[in-house]
Amino acid sequence: MQRRSTQGVVFVHACPKALCQHVEWALERVVGAPVSLSWAEQPAAHGSYRAEVAWTGSPGTGAKLVAALRAWPMLRFEVTEEASHGNDGERMSYVPGHGVYRAPTSANGDLIVTEQQLRRLAATATSIEAFRHGVDQLLGAAWDADLEVYRHAGDGSPATWLHQVV
């Protein structure tokens, strides 16, 4: 039997220096292999560091990585998982005070909003402002607004690869 595989990226946008090693250990527990990230200062948050790492593993690994990183509620991070046979892609973001945002993604990385989500929103929105707010919630606008400055601060950063032990 052939194991299905997928890949994605972990973006740790802001991590206190004291937690950097703990983040690596958490990722190691998920992928079952040693992890050594290239940490760089995060100019958007004084005293914080950033790193990104590409990973390969079985479908669902992205959600496991998010669960491992949620142990530290002061982190800001995103995890992507590409679509694989029988599984949609996903983007998961974590921002302190907002929690986890999770949405399926298309092949080109766009977020997917389903017909049922739009029907529910159209049926329950009491004004155009409420509808706009509902669309923002479906698209994770609060997470994007918070993370955008951290994303730009990391443009051009080097990435390494994690491979899940199978």
Disulfide bonds with the S-S distance in Angstrom:
none
